[in-house]
């Protein structure tokens, strides 16, 4: 939930359950050092913007 605007979003799709515009989502993986690494492909959400 965004504490400033009180909107909630799906972490998988970027879609809001409170009527806000969808967020852009990205595919990530965790590497051996436990870093979150962004993948090259846009997935779901508002990926066309």
Steps between C-alpha positions, in 0.01 A plus 500: 500500500622846416503682836468839331205426268345190667499301173576127492655314207561139398875433502452246218292708257532863613120533500339708771222367720404858594439651155842658433680468166705178474870503577772376267633164621835335439625143521776460760713220644712468813866423433742297717589811703126555573484809276181563304592512130273658238434284192484650148135418424207719605213296642134586564378822652527814292789381282390694192556844655 
